[in-house]
Amino acid sequence: MQKITDSPIDFAEEIIEDVKNSKEEGVLKCVQCGMCTSTCPAALHSDYNPRDIIERVLDGDVSIIEDDCIWNCFYCYTCHSVCPVGNSVCEVNQILKQFAIKNEIGHDKLYEYMGFADSYFTAAIGAIPEIFFKDIDRDVPGWWDFRLHLDEIRKELDLNPPLMPSKEVIDEVSKILTITGFKDKIETIRSTQEDKNESNSR
């Protein structure tokens, strides 16, 4: 129940003020036309609904950060490109996920993707986590052979510079990720989920 003294718009304003939000007050201009939902790939294949996300934000429904549906958005920015009032549900969703992570919600959703984070930290580039190799090889014929011979293919095509960054670059990126708290966040997510997995297996 909402009290007359409550201000649901506070939640929306907190999102607008976030550094990740590039559309000034676009959230407040939402007219619930549904253009975002009608073009969203995640909405087509899951229960994710961009229009509903914004409606709940405008209603001050902070429980949205506990809803599994927010993890179905993969930032294709389709909603961002079609919104007639300049809103970006994609960016709002990124902010909601950060709110969730800050409140130690959704670590199980992130755990499978730790390989991406580890790759940034140890190699200064993005890489597909090993957990997905089998699925990709099944869905993309020849992918594994291509991966195994990537260095030879790049050399044959005279592609320079080398795919892997230098040690100096890797050290610099690792330092930045440590100073900004990225490394601590990864370790917190990993340890939280591994502790949970261990207690569930008992």
Secondary structure, DSSP 8 states (H G I E B T S, - for coil): ---TT--THHHHHHHHTSTT--STTTGGG-----HHHHH-HHHHHSS--HHHHHHHHHTT-GGGGG-GGGGG-----HHHHH-TT---HHHHHHHHHHHHHHTT--HHHHHTTHHHHHHHHHHSS----GGGHHHHHHHSTTHHHHHHTHHHHHHHTT--S-SS--HHHHHHHHHHHHHTTHHHHHHHHHHHHHHHHHHHT-
